[in-house]
Amino acid sequence: NAGVMQNPRHLVRRRGQEARLRCSPMKGHSHVYWYRQLPEEGLKFMVYLQKENIIDESGMPKERFSAEFPKEGPSILRIQQVVRGDSAAYFCASSPTGPTSVGPYEQYFGPGTRLTVT
Amino acid sequence: GQNIDQPTEMTATEGAIVQINCTYQTSGFNGLFWYQQHAGEAPTFLSYNVLDGLEEKGRFSSFLSRSKGYSYLLLKELQMKDSASYLCAVRDDNTDKLIFGTGTRLQVFP
C-alpha cells in the first residue's frame, strides 16, 4: 500500500509565478489535509478537503491560495503570484475517516513539497 | 484561542531517558498526537492519547491529563537515531485538523 504521495518534492518559482502542488492520498483515504511549515516553525493547518468539497479552509490565506480535491485525481494546492514569504515546506496528510468517527486514526503525512521563491 | 507549548530544544545522552512536555489550551479536543520529524522529512506518527493516563509503545510512552491540559512523551534507552523534532498536536473535535506546537528539537549525544 503506497503512502501519501506528493509532487514535486522540490519546486522553485520566481516571484509572481504560480505554484501547483499535488497530493495523492493513501488508497482508501478520502480526507485530505494541507499544512505549511515555515523554516524553524511548527506545522500550520491550511485546509481540509473531502472529495469535491472544502470542509475547513480557516488556515488558508484569503488571497492567492486555493485548494481542490476533485472526484478523480490528486488534491491540488495552488498558489498564484507567489512571493518570497510563500517559501516553505507544504505537507499533505490523509486519513481514512472523518470527524464523525472516534479512535486513534492518525493522519498519514506525505514527504512534502519544498517551495522556494526566488 | 489555540495554544500549544513545548520546549524548543533538548539534549540528552545515548542510553538515557528524556521527557518532552506539552501543554495545550484549545477550544476543542479530540485526542493528542505525538509525531517524530527528522530534518527534511515528513512527520511520522508516534502515539495517540484521548483518555487520561499512560500509553506505552516499546521505548516510547505518552501521558495525558485532560484536566491539566498536559501531555508528555517519554523516550527510553535513547539512540542516536532518536535525534529529531518531536511534535505535539491536538486534534480539533469539529474538523479533525491537527493543531501543532512548534516542536521540540532533541539532540542525542554519544
Interface residues (C-beta under 8 A of the other chain):
Chain A: V4 H31 Y33 Y35 E41 G42 L43 K44 F45 Y48 I55 D56 G59 F91 A93 S95 G98 P99 V102 P104 E106 Q107 Y108 F109 G110 P111 G112
Chain B: N30 G31 F33 Y35 E41 A42 P43 T44 F45 Y48 V50 L87 A89 D93 N94 T95 D96 K97 L98 I99 F100 G101 T102 G103
